[in-house]
Amino acid sequence: MNEQSGMLNRRHFLGVCTAAGLGKTLLPGVLWGMAVQADSKSFDGAGVDHDHLAAITPEMIDAAAAIAGLKLTTEQKAMVLEDLKEQRDSVLVIRSMKIPNNVAPAFVFDPVPAGMKLDTERKPARPGKAPDVSGLKAGASEEEKLAFATMRELAELIRRRKVSSMELTKMYLARLKRYDPRLHFVITLTEERALKQAADADKEIASGRYRGPLHGIPWGAKDLLAVKGYRTTWGAGGFEQQQFDYDATVVQRLDTAGAVLLAKLSMGALAQGDLWFGARTRNPWNPKQGSSGSSAGSASAVSAGCVGFAIGTETLGSISSPSTRCGVTGLRPTFGFVPRTGAMTLSWTMDKIGPICRSVEDCALVMSAIYGPDGHDRSVKDAAFNWDAEYDWKKLRIGYLKNEFVVQDLSKDATEEQKRETARDAYDARYGQAALEALQKMGVNLIEVKLPKGYHFGDQTRLLGAEAAAAFDELTLSGRDALLNGQQSFDWPNSFRRARFYSAVDYIQAQRARTLTIDAMERLFNEVDVIVTPSDGAQLSATNLTGHPAVIVPNGVRGGDAPLPNHTEDGDRRNVGGPGTPVSLTFLGGLYSDARLAAFAWAYQEKTGFHRLHPKLD
């Protein structure tokens, strides 16, 4: 079928559908899925044997209409049936093109409301005063202190030439090797590259060329960032030996800053959870628990004192959740702040790259090195991230989601499991209340705010599944999704199949609802500059849809009296919380206000000191 005839067939089909009253339905997508799955061996994604495709029948139309929530007359079914084969052929032609994961759709998501002006004036980062590092030095006897020092402290040691990059690199490589058999956070060590970078850093610093606070600092990359000469597995079975002949933009920028890449760290398969093709990454505070995901290895390695900092990504909780579980600090930037060039795509309109570190200031210094346009990722804005550790946060209006800090009463017919869950929530709520009290002691006047109502954030996130299914279309069509470790109903293989029954019309309607949500969230952030909230709840969906930034900080460690998880089996994904595990707090900010947001979060962190806590591994 040539392009011209294809265009005519599509126009004709749309006319038929409109005439039949089906111009805005799920039906065509459902029919394609049903017809193709009826004879899945009729094509392999590269070509189609049209003679062996299952014929589209009125019975298929009835079943598809039921899925779509439609009722069709006999006449309407006949009109649709007449042209569905031609429409299916057009779809199969596009499928045969084998579009790579890194090719974006011909549209760019923009979370910025009309009329909003961005600050584009870049200024040098202004770190806080030099930390006291008199108690830190290299050596086996001092490893525990050095390994868990903040990146800012490590940078000061390197700048003053009290510790060399090579000493840090060898220490962290040894720790990665020592604790990986227990925590499973490494997919590939980049040892040769790291040793060369560390040697180069030491030579440059000795000659007086100090590049800044990342120079000589060892770090780890979530294994969806391409690194030339090393495999980039995406954590997924079937991709174990995948390589790219280039470096991701973030990797290039960290190289330029002088940072030292130690390892490609684990991630849940195709950015879901903490289960990858080799193992389940573990929580250093309780190795019977997964580290959560999908930035599983990044959070676990930082928590275990095995890297100076790490890079993660978030689409819907993949920085927030593992940072919470592992007791570290994460910065999820505004959508469009950090270029994703060279990173695996899950969702073109929701993916974000950000740092996972020991402290907020660490995150801000890393962010200062990786943000800004690269000429490739079209979603990235020319906006400024001007870190100022001394920013006067007292002039900010601070809101809080009061209802999210309160545990709801149980109904009379609550099950025993629900009662135990509520008891755990009530225990954790103490930490949230203590955080609000600490903020008030800092002189913060907390303003009660509420998330916009009636926007159905969770229902809008269905569009993520549609984009992810498109990003991995060939995986589903070829049957290679069977190679992924996770095969339960909530795992990607089933999600990708389910998404094929989500129509283009419904995807666009969800994006239109998202526009309303963006406008509603703008009104909320016209009332306050920062919002304090627990790290879970509806805000996670809302702010990932609207692209707002978040800083996730450790907020204490549960005591020995904490209720046990309902499931304590080793590696059970429901084994969450319990004695001796961290809790977190999240700060939300307006679009592209990331530096200001971080300054406030840093003030809270300095006041409370929870980022100084770390797990005991030996």
C-alpha positions in Angstrom: 0.0 0.0 0.0 1.6 3.3 -1.1 1.5 6.5 1.0 -1.1 8.2 -1.2 -3.6 5.3 -1.0 -2.9 5.0 2.7 -3.8 8.6 3.2 -7.0 8.2 1.2 -8.0 5.1 3.1 -7.5 6.8 6.5 -9.6 9.8 5.4 -12.3 7.5 4.1 -12.3 5.5 7.3 -12.6 8.6 9.5 -15.5 9.7 7.4 -17.2 6.4 7.8 -16.6 6.4 11.6 -17.9 9.9 12.0 -21.0 9.1 10.0 -21.5 6.0 12.2 -21.2 8.1 15.3 -17.8 6.5 16.2 -15.4 9.3 15.7 -14.5 9.6 19.4 -14.4 6.0 20.6 -12.1 3.3 21.8 -13.5 0.8 19.2 -10.8 0.8 16.4 -7.9 0.3 18.8 -9.7 -2.5 20.5 -10.5 -4.2 17.2 -6.9 -4.1 16.1 -5.8 -5.7 19.3 -8.5 -8.4 19.2 -7.9 -9.3 15.5 -4.2 -9.4 15.8 -4.2 -11.4 19.0 -6.6 -13.8 17.4 -3.8 -14.9 15.1 -0.6 -13.6 16.8 1.7 -15.7 14.6 0.6 -14.0 11.4 3.3 -11.3 11.7 6.6 -10.7 13.5 6.6 -6.9 13.6 8.7 -6.6 10.5 6.1 -7.7 7.9 2.6 -9.0 7.7 1.0 -11.9 6.0 -2.3 -10.3 5.3 -3.9 -13.5 4.0 -3.4 -15.2 7.4 -4.7 -12.4 9.7 -8.0 -13.2 11.4 -10.9 -11.7 9.6 -12.7 -8.9 11.5 -16.2 -10.1 12.3 -19.4 -8.5 13.7 -18.8 -10.6 16.8 -15.5 -9.0 17.3 -17.1 -5.6 16.9 -19.7 -6.5 19.6 -17.0 -7.6 22.0 -14.8 -4.5 21.3 -17.8 -2.3 21.7 -18.5 -3.8 25.1 -14.9 -3.1 26.2 -15.2 0.5 25.0 -18.5 1.0 26.7 -20.5 1.5 23.4 -23.7 0.1 22.0 -23.8 -0.1 18.2 -26.7 -0.8 15.9 -26.5 -3.4 13.2 -26.2 -0.7 10.5 -23.3 1.0 12.4 -21.5 -2.3 12.7 -21.8 -2.9 9.0 -20.4 0.6 8.2 -17.4 0.1 10.4 -16.7 -3.4 9.3 -16.4 -2.2 5.7 -13.2 -0.2 6.3 -11.6 -1.7 9.3 -9.3 -4.0 7.3 -7.8 -1.0 5.5 -7.3 0.9 8.8 -5.7 -2.2 10.3 -3.3 -2.4 7.3 -2.2 1.2 8.0 -1.4 0.4 11.6 0.6 -2.7 10.6 2.6 -0.7 8.1 3.7 1.7 10.8 4.5 -1.2 13.1 6.8 -2.6 10.4 9.0 0.5 10.6 10.7 -0.8 13.9 11.0 2.7 15.4 13.7 2.8 18.1 13.0 3.6 21.7 14.9 6.9 21.5 12.6 8.4 18.7 10.1 10.8 20.3 6.6 11.5 18.9 6.2 14.6 16.8 4.8 16.6 19.8 6.4 18.0 22.9 4.8 18.1 26.3 5.0 21.6 27.9 3.8 21.9 31.6 4.3 25.7 31.6 0.9 27.5 31.7 0.2 30.4 29.3 1.7 33.6 30.4 4.3 32.2 32.8 7.7 33.7 32.4 10.8 31.7 33.2 14.0 33.0 34.8 16.7 32.5 32.1 19.6 34.4 33.7 22.2 31.8 34.8 24.3 32.7 37.9 27.2 30.7 39.5 26.1 28.3 42.1 26.6 29.6 45.7 27.3 26.7 48.0 27.0 27.2 51.8 30.1 27.9 53.9 32.8 25.3 53.7 32.0 22.4 56.0 34.2 21.3 58.9 36.1 18.3 57.6 38.7 18.1 60.3 37.4 14.7 61.4 37.5 13.1 58.0 40.5 11.5 56.3 41.4 8.5 54.1 42.3 5.1 55.5 40.7 1.8 56.4 40.1 2.9 60.0 38.3 6.0 58.8 36.3 4.4 56.0 32.9 4.5 57.8 33.0 8.2 58.3 34.4 9.0 54.9 32.0 6.7 53.0 28.9 8.4 54.5 30.2 11.9 54.3 28.1 14.3 52.2 29.3 15.1 48.7 29.9 18.6 49.8 32.3 17.4 52.5 34.1 15.1 50.0 34.5 18.0 47.6 36.1 20.1 50.3 38.5 17.3 51.2 39.5 17.0 47.5 39.7 20.7 47.0 42.1 21.0 50.0 43.9 17.9 48.8 43.3 16.1 52.1 41.9 13.2 50.2 42.5 12.2 46.6 39.9 11.2 44.0 41.8 8.0 43.6 41.5 7.2 47.3 37.8 7.8 47.2 37.4 5.9 44.0 39.2 2.8 45.3 37.3 3.0 48.6 33.9 3.1 46.9 34.8 0.4 44.3 35.8 -1.9 47.2 32.5 -1.1 49.0 30.4 -1.7 45.9 32.1 -5.1 45.5 31.7 -5.9 49.2 28.1 -5.1 49.6 26.7 -5.9 46.1 26.3 -9.7 46.9 23.9 -8.7 49.7 22.2 -5.6 48.2 22.3 -6.4 44.4 22.7 -2.7 43.3 25.4 -3.1 40.6 24.7 -4.2 37.1 28.1 -3.2 35.6 31.2 -1.8 37.2 32.9 0.8 35.1 36.2 0.3 37.0 38.7 1.0 34.2 36.9 4.2 33.2 36.7 5.3 36.8 40.4 4.7 37.6 41.4 6.7 34.6 39.0 9.5 35.5 40.2 9.6 39.1 43.9 9.8 38.0 43.1 12.6 35.6 41.2 14.5 38.3 44.1 14.2 40.7 46.5 15.5 38.1 44.3 18.4 37.2 43.7 19.4 40.8 47.4 19.1 41.6 48.2 21.5 38.7 45.7 24.1 40.0 42.8 23.3 37.6 39.9 22.6 40.0 36.6 22.3 38.1 34.3 22.7 41.0 32.5 20.7 43.7 31.9 17.6 41.5 35.6 17.3 40.5 36.9 13.9 41.5 33.6 12.8 43.2 32.7 9.1 42.5 29.1 8.5 41.3 26.8 5.9 40.0 24.4 6.0 37.0 21.0 4.3 36.8 21.4 1.7 34.1 19.2 3.5 31.6 21.8 6.1 30.8 24.0 5.2 27.8 27.7 5.0 28.5 30.0 4.3 25.5 31.9 1.1 25.9 29.7 -0.4 28.5 26.4 -2.2 28.3 23.1 -0.4 29.1 20.7 -3.1 30.1 17.6 -1.1 31.2 17.5 -3.8 34.0 15.5 -6.1 31.6 15.9 -9.6 30.5 16.6 -9.7 26.7 18.6 -6.5 26.9 21.5 -7.8 29.0 24.2 -7.2 26.4 22.7 -4.0 24.8 25.3 -1.2 24.1 25.2 2.2 22.6 28.0 4.0 20.9 27.6 7.3 22.7 27.2 8.8 26.2 24.0 10.2 27.5 24.0 14.0 27.9 23.9 13.7 31.7 27.0 11.5 31.6 28.8 13.9 29.3 28.0 16.8 31.6 29.2 15.0 34.7 32.4 14.0 32.8 32.9 17.7 32.1 32.4 18.5 35.8 35.1 16.1 36.6 32.9 13.5 38.3 34.1 9.8 38.3 31.6 7.2 37.1 32.0 4.0 39.1 29.1 1.8 38.0 25.9 1.3 36.1 23.5 0.8 39.0 20.4 -1.5 39.0 16.9 -0.5 38.0 13.7 -2.4 37.9 13.1 -3.9 34.5 12.3 -1.2 32.0 11.9 1.3 35.0 9.5 -0.6 37.1 10.1 -1.6 40.7 13.3 -3.0 42.1 13.3 -6.4 40.4 15.8 -6.7 37.5 17.1 -9.5 35.4 19.8 -10.4 38.0 18.1 -10.1 41.3 15.9 -7.8 43.5 17.8 -4.8 44.8 17.7 -4.5 48.6 17.2 -1.9 51.2 20.4 -1.4 53.2 18.3 -0.7 56.4 16.6 -4.0 56.1 18.1 -6.3 53.4 15.0 -8.6 53.5 13.1 -5.7 51.9 13.4 -4.5 48.3 14.9 -1.0 47.9 11.8 0.1 45.9 12.2 1.5 42.4 12.8 2.0 39.8 15.9 4.0 40.7 16.6 1.0 43.0 20.4 0.7 42.8 20.9 4.5 42.9 19.1 4.9 46.2 20.5 1.7 47.7 24.1 2.5 46.8 23.9 6.0 48.2 22.2 4.7 51.3 25.0 2.1 51.8 27.8 4.6 51.4 29.0 3.1 48.2 29.0 6.1 45.9 29.3 9.9 46.5 26.0 10.5 44.7 23.9 8.8 42.0 21.6 9.7 39.2 18.0 8.4 39.0 14.9 9.0 37.0 11.3 9.4 37.8 8.1 8.9 35.8 5.7 8.2 38.6 7.6 7.8 41.9 10.9 6.3 40.8 13.1 8.8 42.7 10.6 9.5 45.5 9.9 5.9 46.4 13.4 4.4 46.7 14.7 7.6 48.3 12.0 7.1 51.0 12.7 3.4 51.4 16.5 3.8 51.6 16.6 7.0 53.7 18.3 9.3 51.2 17.6 12.6 49.6 16.2 12.9 46.1 15.5 15.9 43.8 12.9 15.3 41.1 13.3 18.3 38.9 10.7 20.2 37.0 9.8 18.4 33.8 12.0 19.9 31.0 14.9 21.0 33.2 17.3 18.1 32.5 17.8 16.6 29.0 17.0 13.0 28.7 19.1 12.4 25.5 20.7 9.0 25.8 18.3 7.7 28.4 15.8 5.0 28.0 12.3 6.4 27.3 9.3 5.1 29.3 7.0 8.1 28.9 7.9 11.1 26.7 5.6 13.4 28.6 6.5 12.3 32.2 10.1 11.1 32.4 12.5 13.2 34.4 16.2 12.8 35.4 17.4 13.9 38.8 20.1 13.3 41.5 19.9 11.0 44.5 22.3 12.1 47.2 23.0 12.3 50.9 21.9 15.9 51.3 19.8 18.5 49.6 22.8 20.7 48.9 24.5 17.7 47.3 21.5 17.3 45.0 21.6 21.1 44.2 25.2 20.9 43.2 24.7 17.9 40.9 21.6 19.6 39.4 23.7 22.7 38.7 25.9 20.5 36.5 23.3 18.6 34.5 20.4 20.9 33.7 19.7 23.0 30.6 19.1 22.5 26.9 21.4 20.2 24.9 20.0 20.8 21.4 18.5 17.4 21.3 15.7 16.9 23.9 13.1 19.3 22.6 11.2 19.4 25.9 14.1 21.1 27.8 13.5 24.8 28.5 16.1 27.6 28.7 15.5 28.1 32.4 18.0 28.9 35.1 18.8 26.8 38.2 20.6 29.2 40.4 21.6 27.4 43.6 22.1 29.7 46.6 22.5 27.9 49.9 22.0 31.2 51.7 18.7 32.0 50.0 16.4 33.9 52.3 13.7 31.2 52.6 11.8 33.1 55.3 10.1 35.2 52.7 8.5 32.1 51.2 4.9 31.2 51.7 4.8 27.6 53.0 1.7 25.5 52.6 0.9 22.0 53.9 -1.6 19.4 52.9 -3.2 19.1 56.3 -5.5 16.2 55.5 -2.5 14.1 54.3 -0.9 14.3 57.8 -4.1 12.9 59.4 -5.0 9.2 59.6 -8.6 8.5 58.7 -10.8 6.7 61.1 -11.7 3.1 60.3 -15.1 1.9 59.5 -16.8 -0.5 61.9 -16.5 -3.5 59.5 -12.8 -3.0 58.9 -10.8 -6.2 58.4 -7.9 -7.2 60.7 -5.5 -6.4 57.9 -7.0 -2.9 57.5 -6.7 -2.4 61.3 -3.0 -3.3 61.2 -2.4 -1.0 58.2 -4.1 1.8 60.0 -1.9 1.2 63.1 1.2 1.5 60.9 -0.2 4.7 59.4 -0.9 6.1 62.8 2.7 5.3 63.9 4.2 6.9 60.9 2.0 10.0 61.3 4.0 10.9 64.4 6.9 11.7 62.1 4.8 13.9 59.9 3.4 15.8 62.9 6.9 16.2 64.4 8.1 17.6 61.0 5.3 20.2 61.1 6.3 21.1 64.7 9.9 21.5 63.7 8.9 23.8 60.8 6.9 25.9 63.2 9.9 26.1 65.5 11.9 27.4 62.5 9.5 30.3 62.4 7.5 28.9 59.5 3.8 30.0 59.3 2.2 27.0 57.8 -0.8 27.7 55.5 -3.3 24.9 55.0 -3.9 24.1 51.4 -5.6 21.3 49.5 -5.0 19.6 46.2 -7.5 20.6 43.5 -10.6 18.4 43.5 -12.3 16.7 40.7 -9.3 16.2 38.4 -9.0 12.4 38.8 -5.2 12.3 38.8 -5.0 8.5 39.0 -7.2 8.1 36.0 -5.1 10.5 34.0 -2.0 8.4 34.6 -3.4 5.8 32.2 -1.7 7.8 29.5 1.7 6.7 31.0 0.8 3.1 30.2 -0.1 4.1 26.6 3.2 5.9 26.1 5.2 3.1 27.7 3.4 0.5 25.5 4.4 2.6 22.4 8.0 2.9 23.6 8.2 -0.9 23.8 5.7 -1.8 21.1 8.0 -4.3 19.4 8.7 -6.1 22.7 5.0 -6.9 23.0 4.5 -7.8 19.3 7.5 -10.0 19.1 6.7 -11.9 22.3 10.1 -10.9 23.8 8.2 -9.5 26.8 8.3 -13.1 28.1 12.0 -12.6 28.9 11.2 -10.0 31.6 11.4 -11.4 35.1 8.1 -9.8 36.3 5.1 -11.5 34.7 2.3 -10.7 37.2 -0.7 -8.6 36.4 0.9 -5.4 37.6 4.1 -5.9 35.6 4.9 -4.4 32.2 4.1 -7.3 29.9 0.5 -7.3 31.0 0.4 -3.5 31.3 1.7 -3.1 27.7 -0.9 -5.5 26.4 -3.7 -3.8 28.3 -2.6 -0.4 27.0 -3.3 -1.6 23.4 -7.0 -1.3 24.3 -6.6 2.3 25.3 -7.6 4.4 22.3 -5.8 7.4 20.8 -9.0 9.4 21.5 -8.9 8.5 25.1 -5.2 9.2 25.4 -5.9 12.7 23.9 -8.8 13.2 26.3 -6.5 12.3 29.2 -4.0 14.9 28.0 -6.8 17.5 27.8 -7.7 16.7 31.4 -4.0 17.1 32.2 -4.2 20.7 30.8 -7.0 21.4 33.2 -4.9 19.9 36.0 -1.9 22.1 35.1 -4.0 25.2 35.3 -5.5 24.1 38.6 -2.0 23.4 40.1 -0.8 26.8 38.9 -3.6 28.4 40.9 -2.5 26.4 43.9 1.1 27.6 43.6 -0.1 31.2 43.2 -1.3 30.8 46.8 2.0 29.4 48.2 5.6 28.9 47.1 6.3 25.5 48.8 4.0 22.7 49.9 5.0 20.3 52.7 3.4 16.8 52.4 4.0 13.1 53.2 5.8 11.5 50.3 2.9 9.3 49.1 -0.7 10.1 48.4 -2.4 11.8 45.5 0.2 14.5 45.2 2.6 12.0 43.7 0.3 11.5 40.6 -0.7 15.1 40.5 2.8 16.6 40.4 4.2 14.0 38.1 1.4 14.8 35.6 2.0 18.5 35.9 5.8 18.4 36.0 6.3 20.1 39.3 9.5 19.6 41.2 9.9 17.7 44.5 12.6 17.3 47.1 12.3 14.1 49.2 14.3 14.2 52.5 14.8 11.6 55.2 12.6 12.4 58.2 13.7 9.9 60.8 13.9 6.2 61.5 11.2 4.0 62.9 11.8 2.8 66.4 11.9 -0.7 67.7 8.3 -0.3 68.8 7.1 0.2 65.2 4.4 -2.2 63.9 5.7 -5.0 61.7 4.8 -5.2 58.1 1.9 -7.4 57.2 4.3 -9.5 55.1 7.8 -10.1 56.4 9.0 -12.7 54.0 12.4 -12.2 52.4 12.0 -10.1 49.2 8.2 -9.9 49.4 7.3 -6.6 47.6 4.8 -6.0 50.4 7.5 -6.2 53.1 7.6 -2.4 53.7 8.4 -0.4 56.8 8.8 -1.9 60.3 11.3 -1.3 63.0 14.6 0.4 62.0 13.5 1.6 58.6 13.4 5.3 57.4 10.5 7.6 56.8 10.5 10.7 54.5 9.0 14.1 53.9 8.4 15.8 50.6 8.6 19.4 49.6 6.8 20.5 46.4 7.4 23.8 44.5 6.2 25.8 41.5 7.5 25.0 38.0 11.2 25.8 37.6 11.4 27.0 41.2 13.7 24.0 41.9 16.6 26.0 43.4 14.4 28.0 45.7 12.5 24.8 46.7 15.8 23.1 47.5 17.0 26.1 49.6 14.0 25.6 51.9 14.3 21.9 52.0 18.0 22.3 52.8 17.1 24.6 55.7 14.8 22.0 57.2 17.4 19.3 56.7 20.1 21.2 58.4 17.8 21.9 61.3 16.7 18.2 61.8 19.9 16.4 60.7 18.1 13.2 59.6 20.4 12.9 56.6 23.2 12.1 58.9 21.7 8.8 59.9 22.8 5.8 57.9 22.3 2.0 58.0 24.7 -0.3 59.9 25.9 -2.8 57.3 28.5 -4.8 59.3 
